[in-house]
Amino acid sequence: MLTVYMDCGAEERLLALTLAELVSGAVEGIVRTVVLIDRGMSEGAHRIAEHSGCVVIQPSALETAIGRDRSDWLLWLEIGSRPLQGWTSEVLEHLQGASGRKGTGPARFRPAARDRMGFLSRLTSRPSALETGLLLKKPQALGRVKQLGGEPLAQLASGLASRPLNAEIRPRRAAE
């Protein structure tokens, strides 16, 4: 039903954390494929990707990969972020729409309660555009890539309006 895309560098531990949380989505048939964009992946990260059945692409192949993707929806995540229990049912509800029609547009997870930034932190720091992930339709993702090229996913996701899902995610910063 959807493909997960993540930029990946040499962060083996963070990659393993995220992939472990995506297993429930694969078991339930929601996650079709995980695509890792090689942004300096280490040998260890390549091994984890291979053992997990992930597809690894170069940034220059992102447009082609999305264009050929069989999924109608894509989930862009940061390495190290972890969707929390119940995320699959909420994503499925968004994909199908509450009234039986397909979801209306992009959506993001809510930050887990323990990871929400305080008022002053929100004023002084600028979180990544993918801190809470981004669920979007394939044509919109393809349009962003055509417009901005093989930029990191966080830059491609920046500025996109979205609605919140009723599911939480632990952001990458909570795992570092």
C-alpha positions as CSV (number, residue, x, y, z in Angstrom):
1,M,0.0,0.0,0.0
2,L,2.8,2.4,0.7
3,T,6.6,2.7,0.3
4,V,8.8,4.2,3.0
5,Y,11.7,6.4,1.9
6,M,14.6,7.5,4.1
7,D,17.8,9.3,3.6
8,C,20.6,7.1,5.1
9,G,24.2,7.8,6.1
10,A,26.4,5.9,8.4
11,E,23.9,5.6,11.2
12,E,23.5,1.9,11.6
13,R,22.0,2.0,15.1
14,L,19.4,4.6,14.0
15,L,18.6,2.6,10.9
16,A,18.0,-0.5,12.9
17,L,15.7,1.3,15.3
18,T,13.5,2.7,12.5
19,L,13.3,-0.6,10.6
20,A,12.3,-2.5,13.7
21,E,9.3,-0.3,14.1
22,L,8.3,-0.7,10.5
23,V,8.0,-4.5,10.8
24,S,4.4,-4.2,12.1
25,G,3.5,-2.3,9.0
26,A,5.1,-4.9,6.7
27,V,3.3,-7.7,8.6
28,E,0.0,-6.0,8.3
29,G,0.5,-5.4,4.6
30,I,0.7,-1.6,4.8
31,V,4.5,-1.2,4.1
32,R,5.3,-2.7,0.7
33,T,9.0,-1.6,0.4
34,V,11.6,0.5,2.2
35,V,13.8,2.5,0.0
36,L,17.1,4.0,1.5
37,I,18.7,6.9,-0.3
38,D,22.4,6.4,0.0
39,R,23.9,9.6,1.5
40,G,27.2,8.2,2.6
41,M,26.0,4.8,3.9
42,S,28.5,2.8,5.8
43,E,29.2,-0.8,5.1
44,G,27.3,-1.7,8.2
45,A,24.2,0.3,7.0
46,H,24.4,-1.5,3.7
47,R,24.5,-4.9,5.5
48,I,21.4,-3.9,7.6
49,A,19.6,-2.8,4.4
50,E,20.5,-6.0,2.6
51,H,19.4,-8.3,5.5
52,S,16.1,-6.2,5.9
53,G,15.2,-6.4,2.2
54,C,15.5,-2.7,1.7
55,V,16.2,-1.2,-1.7
56,V,19.2,1.2,-1.8
57,I,19.4,4.0,-4.4
58,Q,21.6,6.9,-5.1
59,P,20.1,10.4,-4.7
60,S,20.3,10.9,-8.5
61,A,17.9,8.0,-9.0
62,L,15.2,9.3,-6.6
63,E,13.0,10.7,-9.4
64,T,13.2,7.4,-11.3
65,A,12.5,5.3,-8.2
66,I,9.4,7.3,-7.2
67,G,8.2,7.3,-10.8
68,R,8.5,3.5,-11.0
69,D,7.1,2.9,-7.5
70,R,4.0,0.7,-7.4
71,S,2.6,2.3,-4.3
72,D,0.1,5.2,-4.5
73,W,1.4,6.6,-1.2
74,L,4.9,7.3,0.2
75,L,6.0,7.7,3.8
76,W,9.1,9.8,4.2
77,L,10.9,9.3,7.5
78,E,14.1,10.3,9.2
79,I,16.5,7.6,10.2
80,G,16.1,7.0,13.9
81,S,12.4,8.1,14.1
82,R,10.0,5.5,15.3
83,P,6.3,5.4,14.8
84,L,4.6,4.2,18.0
85,Q,2.0,1.5,18.6
86,G,-1.2,2.0,16.6
87,W,0.4,3.9,13.7
88,T,-0.6,1.3,11.1
89,S,-4.3,1.6,11.7
90,E,-4.2,5.4,11.7
91,V,-2.2,5.4,8.4
92,L,-4.6,2.9,6.9
93,E,-7.5,5.0,7.9
94,H,-5.9,8.0,6.2
95,L,-5.1,6.1,3.0
96,Q,-8.7,4.8,2.7
97,G,-10.4,7.9,4.1
98,A,-13.0,7.8,6.8
99,S,-15.8,7.9,4.3
100,G,-14.4,5.2,2.0
101,R,-12.7,7.6,-0.4
102,K,-8.9,7.9,-0.5
103,G,-7.1,10.2,2.0
104,T,-7.3,13.8,1.1
105,G,-3.6,14.7,1.2
106,P,-0.4,14.8,3.1
107,A,-0.3,14.0,6.7
108,R,2.2,13.9,9.5
109,F,2.5,12.0,12.8
110,R,2.2,13.8,16.1
111,P,5.4,13.9,18.2
112,A,5.2,11.5,21.2
113,A,4.1,13.3,24.3
114,R,7.5,12.8,26.0
115,D,9.3,14.3,23.0
116,R,7.2,17.4,22.4
117,M,9.3,20.6,22.4
118,G,8.6,23.2,25.1
119,F,7.6,26.7,24.1
120,L,11.1,28.2,24.3
121,S,12.6,25.2,22.4
122,R,10.1,25.8,19.6
123,L,11.1,29.4,19.4
124,T,14.9,28.9,19.4
125,S,15.3,25.7,17.3
126,R,14.2,24.7,13.9
127,P,13.2,21.0,13.7
128,S,13.6,19.0,10.5
129,A,10.7,19.0,8.2
130,L,10.7,15.3,8.6
131,E,10.8,15.2,12.4
132,T,7.2,13.9,12.4
133,G,7.5,12.1,9.1
134,L,5.4,12.9,6.0
135,L,2.8,10.7,4.3
136,L,2.0,11.9,0.8
137,K,0.7,10.8,-2.5
138,K,3.1,9.6,-5.1
139,P,2.3,12.3,-7.7
140,Q,3.0,15.1,-5.1
141,A,6.3,13.4,-4.1
142,L,7.3,13.1,-7.8
143,G,6.4,16.8,-8.3
144,R,8.6,17.9,-5.4
145,V,11.5,15.8,-6.7
146,K,11.1,17.1,-10.3
147,Q,11.0,20.7,-8.9
148,L,13.9,20.4,-6.4
149,G,16.0,17.5,-7.7
150,G,17.7,14.9,-5.5
151,E,17.8,17.1,-2.4
152,P,17.5,15.4,1.0
153,L,14.0,14.4,1.8
154,A,13.7,16.9,4.6
155,Q,14.3,19.7,2.1
156,L,11.7,18.2,-0.3
157,A,9.2,18.0,2.6
158,S,9.8,21.5,3.8
159,G,6.9,23.9,3.3
160,L,4.3,21.2,2.5
161,A,1.0,21.6,4.3
162,S,-0.3,18.5,6.0
163,R,-2.8,17.4,8.5
164,P,-1.9,15.6,11.7
165,L,-2.5,11.8,12.1
166,N,-3.9,10.5,15.3
167,A,-0.7,8.5,15.8
168,E,2.6,9.4,17.5
169,I,6.2,9.1,16.5
170,R,9.4,9.4,18.4
171,P,11.7,11.8,16.5
172,R,15.3,11.1,15.6
173,R,16.5,13.5,18.2
174,A,15.0,11.2,20.9
175,A,17.3,8.3,19.7
176,E,20.5,10.3,19.5
